[in-house]
Amino acid sequence: MSVATKILTDGFERVRENVVSVLDGLSAEQLLTRPGPDANSIAWLVWHLSRVQDSHLSELVGGEQVWDSEGFAARFSLPYADSATGYGQSSADVGTFRLSDPSLLADYHAAAHELTLTVLKGLSDQDLSEVIDRRWDPPVTRAVRLVSVIDDTAQHVGQAAYVRGLIT
């Protein structure tokens, strides 16, 4: 594993540790608490950051998302399209998020994290420097996309930790 891949792995491991910590011991009711009328709940935030990680990492290798392949879409049974990741959802959409079993969040994030580790183990420095999205200026490389996912997921788990502090 290259130094760059080790650094990326460390970033995703830190997000994983924080997700485990933020979910620890909370009830479904606490996970669904919105501290304000337009605020996101811990459950929605962790679902969203896991969906983003799953969708982007599977896309990097042209593989199937664990959301689908491991049956999480059916297990969550959300009132959204199975392809939804939370991006662009309204406050009303967030308000319809439901959670029948708190362990689903931890299980889904763990599965997305395992996918991430598998993808990272298979990447070379050459793979990391490959341009994967030319819609941006400068074009986005695989490494830049991975750093963006770490940044996004770290921000959302930080928001979830803040909400946890408010409700506990």
N, C-alpha and C positions, 0 to 999 in steps of 0.2 A: 504494500500500500504506500503510495507516495505521501510526501509531507503535506501536500495540499489536501489530499483525500483524508488524511488523519485530522487535519484542522477542521474540515467540513464535518467529519464524523463527530468530533468533539462538540461542535456547535449544536448538532441535532441531539446528541446525548444530553446536553444541558437543558434543551427544551423538554425532552422526555422526563428528566428528573423533576423539572418544575411542574409538568402536567400531573405526575404522580402525586407530588406534594399538594397541589391545589385541590385535587379531588379527594384526598385522604379524609375519610370519616364523614363526608357530607351526605345528607339525605337527598332524595330526589327533590323534595320541596326546596331545600337550600340551593341545590344546583340550578333550579328553575327560577329562583328569586331574581327579579329585576330591580335594582336599587332606585330606579327612576322610571317614569312612564316610557321613555324612549331608550333606556339603557339595555345593554346586552346581559344576559344571564351567563353564569359560569358554564352551564351545560351548552348553550349555544356557542360560546366562544371556543370551548374545547372541541366541540363537533366541527366548527368552521375551520379552526387551525389544522385539525386532522384531515379534513376534506381537502384543504389546500395542499398539504404535504402529500397526501395520497395521489391526488390528481396530477400534480406537477412531477412527482418522482416517477409515476407510472408512464407519464407522457415522455419523459426523458429517454426511456428505453423502449417505447412503443408497446408497453405491456398493459395488462388489465388492472384496473384499480381494485384494491382489496375491498373497497366499498361494495363492489359487485361480486368479485370472485369468491369472497368469504361470506357473502350473504348479509352484510351489514345493512344494506338498503332495506331489505325485507324486515330485519330484526328491529331496526329503528322505527320503521313504518311512519315516516314523517309526511306531513301534508305538502311536500314539495316534490318536484320532479326528481327522479333518482339521480339525475345529472347535476343537481344543485350542489353548490359548494358554499353558499352563503354570500358570495360576492354579489353586490347590488341589491341585496334583500332590504326591504323596508322595515321600519319598526313594527308594523303590523305583521309582517312575515315572521320576524323574530318572535313576536308574541304567540305565534301558533306552534312554536317548537314544543315538543312534548318528549317525555322520557319515562318509559315504563320501568326501566331497570338501570340504576346508576352505574352498574358494572359495565354496561355497554360502552360508555364513554372511555373507560380505561382500556377495555378490550380493543375497541376500534383504534385508539391512538397507538396501542402496543403493536397492532397489526401494521398500521401505517409506518411505524418506526422500524419494524423488521423489514418491510419493503425497502425503506430508505437505506438501511445498513447493507442489504443485498445489492442494491443499485450502486452504492458508493464503493463497495468491495470490487466491483467489476469495472471501475473507471480508471483509465490511465490519464497521465498528464495531457496526452494528445486529445483524449476524449473531452477533457475539461475545457480545452481551448477551442473546441469545435463551435462554430456559430450555429445556433439552433433557431434564431428568430431575427429575421432581417427587417421586421417592421419598425425597429427602433434605430435611433442614431446616437451612439454607435450600435451596431448589431449586437445582440445578446448571445454570449457564449454559454455553454452548459455550466461552467463555474459561476458565472454571474447569476444565472437563474437559481442555482443552489444557494448562493448567498442571499438572494432575494427571499427565498422560501424560509431560510433561517431567520432573517430579519422580521418577516411577517409573523411567523409562528411565535417568535420570542416576544414581539409586541403584544400579541393576543393572550399568551399565557401570563404576561405581566398584568394585563387588564383583568384577567380572571383572578389573579392573586389579589388585586386591589378589591374586587367585588367580594372575595372571600373575607378579606379584612373588614369590610363594611358590615357583612351579615353575621360574622362570628365575633 
